[in-house]
């Protein structure tokens, strides 16, 4: 087999869990006329190859029926980080009556990625629905995809103490 392509390594196409890959097909040669070559394993040149490793095999056959197999690999790497969808905007509330803080809830964000299997988790701040103290608290979420790539997103919760103090036991 002549001109077998070298191993090919590419990143995924944007928004796709794979990549379009092309190559020049190898040729065959033999000491006697009549050799042929055919691709016998893997997707054809120009296909969208999935993330991971795909082996492409060609088989050369001569006029006497003798064969030779040679292969190369196509490695597609997912280098596209996941996204965080519906991250809440910053939240500002006044304290709950008689409390130096406020109970705050929000709609949990979600994650998306070009390949299946992304997850999202809160990685900083108090839990959704907790009583947040007066002041500013940062809430952070981290989305992780199947390739281990991550994206962080944050918002703040600001609780303002707007309750005036009282005077107790004021002498008459």
N, C-alpha and C positions, 0 to 999 in steps of 0.2 A: 504494500500500500504506500503510495507516494503522496506527499503533501498533506498528511493527516494533521488537522489543526491541533495546536497546543491546547492545554486546558484553558478554559475561559472562565473568568471571574468578573461578575458585574453586580451592581446594586439594583434593587427593585426599581421599576418605573414608577413615577409619582402616582400615588393613589391606587397602585396595583400590588397584589401579593405575588409578584413575579416580574419577569422582564422579557421583552422581545429580544431574541438572540439570533443572529445570522452568522454563517461561516461559509467559506468556499469548500465545496465537497472535494474530498481527496480523489485520486485516480489510482488505477492499478497498472502494474507492469509485470511481464513474465518473460521467461526465455523463449517461449513459443507464443505465437499470435493467438488471440481469442480470449484474453482474460477479461473478466467483468468485475464490477464492484457494485455493492448495494448496501444501503444503510439497513442494519438488522436489529437495532435497539435504540430506543429514545425517540423523542419528538423530532420532527424535521426542522431544518433551518428556517428561521422566520417565525417559529412558534413562540408563544408566551410560555416561558419555563417557570415553574413554581419556585418559591423560596426553598433553598436547600441544594442538594447535589443531584444532578441527573447525568447518567452515563450514556454516551452516544457511541455506538459500535458500528463499524463497517466491516463487511466480509468481502474479500477478494476471492474469486474462483477462476482457476485457469481451465484451459481446454481439456485437460486430463481429469478435471473434477477435484483437484487439490484446492484446499481453502486456507486462507489466513484471516484471522480476526485481529483488529486493532481498535482501541477505544480512546476517547478523551472525555473529560468531564466538563460540565457547565455548572458553576456554583453561583447561585443568586443569593445575595445577602440582603435581608430586610434592614435598611438603614433609615426608615421613616418612623419617626417617633409618633406615639399615639396623641390624640387630642383630648382635651377635657371639654365636654359640652355642658351647657347650662350652668356654668359656674355662677353662683349668686353674686349680685352686685354688693358693694359695701352696705352694711346694715347699721342704722343709727336709731336708737330707742332711748326713752327715758326710763329711769328705774321703776320697778314695781313698788307700789305703795308700801311703806314700812320696811323695805328691803334695800340694802346697799348693792343692788344689782337688778338684773331682769332676766326672766326666762325668755330664751330666743330660739326659734325654730326656723328652718329653711328647707327648700326642696333640694334633695341631694343631687349633685351633678353626676353625669355619666361619662364614660370614655368611649372613644371610637378609634379604629386603626385600619390601615390598608389590609392587614391580615387578621383573621379571626383570633380571639383569645385575649383581648385586652381587658384589664381589670382596673378598678379605681378604689382607693382607700384614703380616708382622712389620716394625715400624718402629723398634724400639729393643731393645737387648740382644743378647747373643751368640746364635748360631744354635742351634737344637734339636740336641742331641747333642754340643755343644761341652764343653770342660773349663772349668767355671766356677770362678773364684778364691774363696778363703775370703772370707766376707763376704756382703753382700746385693747382688743384681743384679736390676734391674727389666726385665721383658720386656713390650713393648707391641705390640699388634696394632691395625691400623686397617682397619675395613670401609668400603668406598666403594660407593655405589649408582650407578645409571645417571644420576641427576640431579646427581651430584657431592656429595651429602650424605655426611658421614662420622660414624663412631662409633669411639671409642678404648676399648680394654679392656686392663688390665694385671694382671700377677701378679708375685710375687717369687720368686727362688730364693736361699735362704740356705744357704751351705756353712759348716759348723762344723769348725774344725780340732780334732779330738779325739785327735791323735797326739802323744804326749809326746816331748820331745826326747831325744836320746841324748848320751852323753858319749863323745867319741872321744879316743884317745891319752892316757888317764888314766895318769900315772906309777905304776909298781908300788910 
